[in-house]
Amino acid sequence: MHVSRVLLKMIEIAHQVNLTLNLYSMNKKKAAGAVTAIPVLTGEELLQKVRELGNISTKEKARQCGYSTETKKGVERANLMKFYNALIDAEGIQLDGKQNPNGRGGRAPSNKVTVQSNGNMLIGAAYTKRMGLKEGDAFEITLGRKHIRLRQVGGEDEDED
């Protein structure tokens, strides 16, 4: 079995477990005195239910889609942030952007460096990782009129211009 199939199966199992353990919020109906479970809707089910509910308030839509809790004092509160996030996820909208290719946060390399207040120029780990450089690798520095050239000492393409 391919790793991707195994991961998909694990995600499917985790989703099923999550559905049975976490996807029900309890809402007390004060008039009847009974407790009713409203499933927390996600994905296409959530989108369909919101469409069906039409022009009612956002809080009521959140409640009817299972996004509400009861406070210690017995007041029912709509959890709008979870509701909005579920709607965004259901629509497939990615707000966080792409992750950096090196697997960490931070800025993407800009192909520009600036001279720091102490006169140093920092190239950055994104470039050294891309070139496969290791601690202790040596470079020859050649100064031009408006450029600085770094050439790795003992590198494979030392004769190349």
C-alpha positions as CSV (number, residue, x, y, z in Angstrom):
1,M,0.0,0.0,0.0
2,H,1.4,3.4,-0.9
3,V,2.2,5.9,1.8
4,S,-0.4,8.3,0.4
5,R,-3.1,5.6,0.6
6,V,-2.1,4.8,4.2
7,L,-2.3,8.5,5.1
8,L,-5.7,8.9,3.4
9,K,-7.0,5.9,5.4
10,M,-5.6,7.3,8.6
11,I,-7.3,10.7,7.9
12,E,-10.6,8.9,7.1
13,I,-10.4,6.9,10.4
14,A,-9.5,10.0,12.4
15,H,-12.4,11.9,10.7
16,Q,-14.8,9.1,11.7
17,V,-13.6,9.1,15.3
18,N,-13.8,12.8,15.4
19,L,-17.4,12.6,14.1
20,T,-18.4,10.2,16.8
21,L,-16.6,12.0,19.7
22,N,-16.6,15.7,19.0
23,L,-19.2,16.7,16.4
24,Y,-22.3,16.9,18.6
25,S,-23.1,20.0,20.7
26,M,-25.7,19.7,23.3
27,N,-28.4,22.4,23.3
28,K,-31.0,22.5,26.0
29,K,-34.5,23.4,25.0
30,K,-35.8,25.3,28.0
31,A,-39.5,25.1,27.0
32,A,-39.6,21.3,26.8
33,G,-36.8,20.7,29.3
34,A,-35.3,18.1,27.0
35,V,-31.8,17.9,25.7
36,T,-31.4,17.6,22.0
37,A,-28.2,16.9,20.0
38,I,-27.6,19.0,16.9
39,P,-24.8,17.6,14.8
40,V,-22.0,20.0,13.9
41,L,-22.2,20.3,10.1
42,T,-19.1,20.5,8.0
43,G,-18.3,20.5,4.3
44,E,-21.0,20.3,1.7
45,E,-23.6,19.5,4.4
46,L,-22.9,22.8,6.1
47,L,-23.1,24.7,2.8
48,Q,-26.4,23.1,1.9
49,K,-27.9,23.8,5.3
50,V,-26.9,27.4,5.1
51,R,-28.5,27.7,1.7
52,E,-31.7,26.1,3.0
53,L,-31.9,28.4,6.0
54,G,-32.1,31.5,3.7
55,N,-32.5,34.9,5.3
56,I,-32.4,34.2,9.0
57,S,-29.8,35.7,11.3
58,T,-26.2,34.5,11.2
59,K,-26.4,33.5,14.9
60,E,-29.5,31.4,14.2
61,K,-27.8,29.8,11.2
62,A,-24.8,28.9,13.4
63,R,-27.1,27.4,16.1
64,Q,-29.0,25.3,13.6
65,C,-25.8,24.0,12.1
66,G,-24.6,22.9,15.5
67,Y,-22.2,25.8,16.3
68,S,-23.5,26.8,19.7
69,T,-22.7,26.0,23.3
70,E,-24.4,26.6,26.6
71,T,-22.7,28.7,29.3
72,K,-22.5,27.8,33.0
73,K,-25.5,30.1,33.6
74,G,-27.6,28.2,31.0
75,V,-27.4,30.8,28.2
76,E,-27.1,29.5,24.7
77,R,-24.3,31.2,22.7
78,A,-23.6,30.8,19.0
79,N,-19.9,30.1,18.3
80,L,-19.6,32.4,15.2
81,M,-15.9,32.1,14.8
82,K,-16.0,28.3,14.5
83,F,-19.0,28.7,12.2
84,Y,-17.2,31.2,9.9
85,N,-14.1,29.0,9.9
86,A,-16.1,25.9,9.0
87,L,-17.8,27.9,6.1
88,I,-14.4,29.0,4.8
89,D,-13.1,25.4,5.0
90,A,-16.2,24.1,3.3
91,E,-15.7,26.6,0.4
92,G,-12.1,25.4,0.1
93,I,-10.7,28.9,0.6
94,Q,-7.1,28.9,1.9
95,L,-6.4,32.0,3.9
96,D,-2.9,31.1,5.3
97,G,-1.1,31.1,1.9
98,K,1.6,28.6,0.9
99,Q,4.1,27.3,3.3
100,N,7.7,28.1,2.7
101,P,9.5,25.3,0.7
102,N,12.0,24.8,3.5
103,G,9.2,23.8,5.8
104,R,9.6,26.7,8.2
105,G,8.0,30.1,8.5
106,G,9.6,33.4,7.7
107,R,10.1,35.4,4.6
108,A,10.7,34.0,1.1
109,P,14.1,34.8,-0.3
110,S,14.1,38.0,-2.2
111,N,17.4,37.8,-4.2
112,K,18.5,41.0,-2.6
113,V,20.7,41.7,0.5
114,T,21.4,45.0,2.3
115,V,24.5,46.2,4.2
116,Q,23.8,46.1,7.9
117,S,24.8,48.9,10.3
118,N,28.0,47.0,11.2
119,G,29.0,46.7,7.5
120,N,28.1,43.0,7.2
121,M,26.0,41.5,4.5
122,L,24.0,38.4,5.4
123,I,23.1,36.1,2.5
124,G,20.7,33.8,4.5
125,A,20.1,30.1,5.1
126,A,17.6,29.8,2.2
127,Y,20.4,30.3,-0.3
128,T,23.0,28.2,1.5
129,K,20.5,25.3,1.8
130,R,19.6,25.6,-1.8
131,M,23.3,25.3,-2.8
132,G,23.8,22.5,-0.3
133,L,26.5,24.4,1.6
134,K,27.8,23.2,4.9
135,E,29.6,24.8,7.8
136,G,33.2,25.5,6.9
137,D,32.7,25.7,3.1
138,A,35.2,28.3,1.8
139,F,34.7,31.0,-0.9
140,E,36.9,33.3,-2.9
141,I,35.7,36.9,-3.0
142,T,36.2,38.9,-6.1
143,L,35.3,42.6,-6.0
144,G,34.1,44.4,-9.2
145,R,33.1,48.0,-9.6
146,K,29.4,47.4,-8.7
147,H,29.4,43.7,-7.8
148,I,30.8,41.1,-5.4
149,R,31.4,37.6,-6.7
150,L,31.6,34.6,-4.4
151,R,33.1,31.5,-5.9
152,Q,33.3,28.3,-3.8
153,V,36.9,27.2,-3.3
154,G,37.3,23.6,-4.6
155,G,33.8,23.6,-6.1
156,E,32.9,21.5,-9.1
157,D,32.4,24.5,-11.4
158,E,35.4,26.5,-10.4
159,D,36.5,27.2,-14.0
160,E,32.9,28.2,-15.1
161,D,32.1,31.9,-15.6
